[in-house]
Amino acid sequence: MTEEQERRPETPAEANGSTAVFVVLGKQLKLLRERAGLSQKEFGRLVGYGPDQISAMERGVRTPRPEFLERADELLDAAGLFKEVIPQVEEAMTKARTRHPEWYRSYAELEAQAVSLYDYSTMGVLGLLQTEDYSRAVFTQRHPPLDEETIEKRVADRLSRQQIFEQWPPPEFSFVVEQAVLERPIGGLEVHRGQLRQLLRIGRMRNVQLQVMPTGRHEHPSLGGSFTLLIPKGKEQVAYMEVQGHPKLITDREGVRVLAGRYGIIRAQALNPYESLDLIEKMLEER
């Protein structure tokens, strides 16, 4: 990938000049959380977020949603400090632009508009499902190596995509993950355990179906690699796949139809969602 391809566009905060606002807001959130004697994990449990998401907001790289600010204001006894900035936060969200490399930007814009998203993963955990530590391990291990600044920017950008899980009405999600992906301890044991817990958390959401494709299956309908199907609001279904950093966005109906049919067979051959969560829980207990 060339330097030009790696170049990252402005983040939403940079684009509208509000970078300092979110950095300051994050520092205030961290200060009040620590004053209340809560860890990121404990506070996240109270507001319905994971510790990685709380960390990203405290560092100013993730835009806090209005409902989060209202809840945080009450829990941390902020006396209206967070509620007062909700209008500014909502304005920033309406001005938000995609914050990814040029070659990925078209897909990321469609993903942010998705009313349904189906993904089949074969080599690693999908970016939408990754923890901060797992994501950092992925980018750190990339070759040729990325510099530290680029790694941190990419991690923040990847985490920002996960705000799609907080939309209302919620999109419909289906994820099928190869069992081998769950057995690969990217980043080491603790990172791996954290990622398994993240999958359990997301897999239990009412609008999410998470399935595992067992390694022991004798037949398999798709040995050609990972792919994603999504329907953006008001548009037709599209497909996306990526091989060694080379993206392909498929919009022709016949190509999308073939992959959609293939995905249906993959789901049928995978463990059902309940069996899949049980398997992940068992794997977590064994590690």
Rosetta blueprint (number, residue, H / E / L):
1 M L
2 T L
3 E H
4 E H
5 Q H
6 E H
7 R L
8 R L
9 P L
10 E L
11 T L
12 P H
13 A H
14 E H
15 A H
16 N L
17 G L
18 S L
19 T H
20 A H
21 V H
22 F H
23 V H
24 V H
25 L H
26 G H
27 K H
28 Q H
29 L H
30 K H
31 L H
32 L H
33 R H
34 E H
35 R H
36 A L
37 G L
38 L L
39 S L
40 Q H
41 K H
42 E H
43 F H
44 G H
45 R H
46 L H
47 V H
48 G L
49 Y L
50 G L
51 P H
52 D H
53 Q H
54 I H
55 S H
56 A H
57 M H
58 E H
59 R L
60 G L
61 V L
62 R L
63 T L
64 P L
65 R L
66 P H
67 E H
68 F H
69 L H
70 E H
71 R H
72 A H
73 D H
74 E H
75 L H
76 L L
77 D L
78 A L
79 A L
80 G L
81 L L
82 F L
83 K H
84 E H
85 V H
86 I H
87 P H
88 Q H
89 V H
90 E H
91 E H
92 A H
93 M H
94 T H
95 K H
96 A L
97 R L
98 T L
99 R L
100 H L
101 P L
102 E H
103 W H
104 Y H
105 R H
106 S H
107 Y H
108 A H
109 E H
110 L H
111 E H
112 A H
113 Q L
114 A E
115 V E
116 S E
117 L E
118 Y E
119 D E
120 Y E
121 S E
122 T L
123 M L
124 G L
125 V L
126 L L
127 G H
128 L H
129 L H
130 Q L
131 T L
132 E H
133 D H
134 Y H
135 S H
136 R H
137 A H
138 V H
139 F H
140 T H
141 Q L
142 R L
143 H L
144 P L
145 P L
146 L L
147 D L
148 E H
149 E H
150 T H
151 I H
152 E H
153 K H
154 R H
155 V H
156 A H
157 D H
158 R H
159 L H
160 S H
161 R H
162 Q H
163 Q H
164 I H
165 F H
166 E H
167 Q L
168 W L
169 P L
170 P L
171 P L
172 E E
173 F E
174 S E
175 F E
176 V E
177 V E
178 E E
179 Q H
180 A H
181 V H
182 L H
183 E H
184 R L
185 P L
186 I L
187 G L
188 G L
189 L H
190 E H
191 V H
192 H H
193 R H
194 G H
195 Q H
196 L H
197 R H
198 Q H
199 L H
200 L H
201 R H
202 I H
203 G H
204 R L
205 M L
206 R L
207 N L
208 V E
209 Q E
210 L E
211 Q E
212 V E
213 M E
214 P L
215 T L
216 G L
217 R L
218 H L
219 E L
220 H L
221 P L
222 S L
223 L L
224 G L
225 G L
226 S L
227 F E
228 T E
229 L E
230 L E
231 I E
232 P E
233 K L
234 G L
235 K L
236 E L
237 Q L
238 V E
239 A E
240 Y E
241 M E
242 E E
243 V E
244 Q L
245 G L
246 H E
247 P E
248 K E
249 L E
250 I E
251 T L
252 D L
253 R H
254 E H
255 G H
256 V H
257 R H
258 V H
259 L H
260 A H
261 G H
262 R H
263 Y H
264 G H
265 I H
266 I H
267 R H
268 A H
269 Q H
270 A L
271 L L
272 N L
273 P H
274 Y H
275 E H
276 S H
277 L H
278 D H
279 L H
280 I H
281 E H
282 K H
283 M H
284 L H
285 E H
286 E L
287 R L
